[in-house]
């Protein structure tokens, strides 16, 4: 079962995609996580994509498509996978449809206003944990509960980059929904709910559609 989770930044698509993947024992594939891993470890790919990721622009399709192809061709993906953050534009969608099939495309809907509110309060720690000033604060302001390091705002969570990412989502990613809608595999859920409520909506769609 191959699943794509769509949603604007801040919709919790990463969290939901991970939950769905864990529940079914499918690999969770996030292009954003893959790029951030390479950035953090300063690999050659990391250096190639740094400028794009830090300013909220899309990494060139050729690079991104190759990464996805390599990942989907791994043996653990034969049972299915959950994709987060890909495809993001028409070229990527065409590429994906050449290399695999999609069973469910789930859209987590969230207004720009709510997305901005969520993203601008987000704080990260070097150890990988993330917090939110309002919804999930650390015990001591500005300090990570786990590693004690200073919390910081990701470059791509700065206001300018947030606006850039949302604009790309509306212009390049949203038009893809029609393709999956025409295939009858697009399902929309309300993202302005708790993590558990959003998860239940998605599970409802997948289990019902499965049978
Ligand atoms: P995300 O965590 O999914 O918001 O991704 C973080 C950043 O990684 C994006 O702002 C882009 O710079 C890059 N990125 C992630 N997925 C893609 C993709 N499918 N195509 C191009 N760039 C991507």
Boltz pocket constraint, residues with backbone or C-beta under 6 A from the ligand:
constraints:
  - pocket:
      binder: B
      contacts: [[A, 9], [A, 31], [A, 32], [A, 33], [A, 35], [A, 49], [A, 52], [A, 53], [A, 54], [A, 56], [A, 57], [A, 58], [A, 59], [A, 60], [A, 64], [A, 84], [A, 85], [A, 86], [A, 87], [A, 88], [A, 92], [A, 156], [A, 165]]
      max_distance: 6.0
